Amino acid sequence: MENGFQVLEHTADVGLVVTGPDLKQAFATAAAGLFSIIAQSRQIETRDCHHIEVKAEDAESLLVGWLNELIYLFDAHHMLFKRFDIVEITPTRLVAEAWGEPVDPSRHRIKVGMKAATYHMLKVEKEAGGYRLQVLFDV
């Protein structure tokens, strides 16, 4: 698993399996994995910061809400992100800062458009040594 995540190919979708020593790192790694699918992340500069808060009923819904908020910022505001600082996280609430910049077609190659993170095959599991997440995206 490179960078704490592995991309899953799944019929008409794409997904991620993510590991992290704690929930903060696992959610940050899931966001990094998302943007590695969308664009080549090494070209993204961390110039702008977006404050993000997400509330949900459980950890699985929180993961979907977090990733869908990032997809919304990409779709509606044309933002690409590279660094994710999870300031606070519980199984029902996340406060984070996402660092990136607006899409610049001369420097950023968009690989795939994302519609949404889905609940299909969704997992947030505590394991020995940390957490394992699995999420599929509708592309």
N, C-alpha and C positions, 0 to 999 in steps of 0.2 A: 504494500500500500504506500504510494508515493505521497508525501506531504500530509499524511493522515487521512487521505481519502482515496477511493477507487471509483472510477466511473463505471456504471452499469449500462449495458445496452439492453433495451427491452422493447421489442416490437416497434411501436410508433412512438415510444417514449425514451427518455434517458433518465438515469438515476445515479444516486451516490450511495456508497457505504462509507461511513465516517467513523473514525475512532478518536477518542481523546481521553486524557487522564481525568477530566472533570467535565461537567455540563457546559461550563463557560468555553473551554477549548473546543469541545465537540461542536457547539453551535457556531463558533467562529470559523472552524474548519469547514463546516457545511456551507457557509456563505462563501468562503474562498473557493470551494469546489464548484459551487454554482457559477461563479464568475469565470472560472477556468473553462467551463463548458461554453459560456456565452462568447467570450473573447480571449485573446492571448493576453494574459494578465501581466506579463513582464513589461508591457508597454504602458500600463496604467500608472499614472503618478498620483500620489496621495496629497493633493492640494486642497480639496474641499472636504469638510466634515458634515455629515448628516446625523442628527440625533434621532434615534428611533426607540419607540416604546411599543411593546406588544403585550396584550393580555389574552389569556386563553383559559380553557377549563382544565387542561392537562398538558403534560410535556409534549405529547405528539401534536396536539393542536397548536401549541406554542411554536414548535419547529415549523409547521406549515405556515403559520401566520408570519413568522420572522422571514422566511424565504420569500413568501408572497409579497411582503412589504418591499423587499429588495428588488424583486421583479417589477413591482409597480414603479419604483424610482427609476429603474432602467427604462421601462416603457414610456412613462409619462414625462420624465425629466431628462431622459437620455444620459443617465449617470452610470458610469462603470466604477466599481469599487475593488479595492485591493487589500485594504487593512480593516480588520473588524475587532473593535475593543468592546467586549461584553462587560459593561460596568456593573450590572447586577442581574442575577438570574435566580428564579425559583421555578418549580414546575408549572407555574401559572402566570409568570410575569418576567419580561425581559426588558432591560434598558441597555442600549448599545450605541456606539458611535461607529459609523461606517465612513471610511476615508477613501476618496477617489477623485474623479474628475469627469466633466462632460465628455461624451463621445466626440472624438476628433477623427473623422474619416481618413485624414492623411496619415494618422499614426495607429489607429485601432482597426483591427480586422474583426468584425463581428462574425462569429462562426455559426451561431444558431440563435433563433428567437425563442424565448420561453413564454409559454402561456401561463403556467401556474405549477406550484408544488401541489401534489395530490395526496390523498389518503390511501391510495392503493399500495399495498405492501409496506406501509409506513411502520417504522419501529423506532422506539427510543428505549434502549435496554441498558441497565446497569450490569456490568460484568466485572470480573476480577481485574483490577488494574484500571478501571475507568468506565467509559460509556461507549456504546456502539449505536450509531444511528443509520437508518436506511430510509431513503426518500426517492420517489419517482416524480419526474416533471413531465407535464404535458407540453410537447413542443410543436 
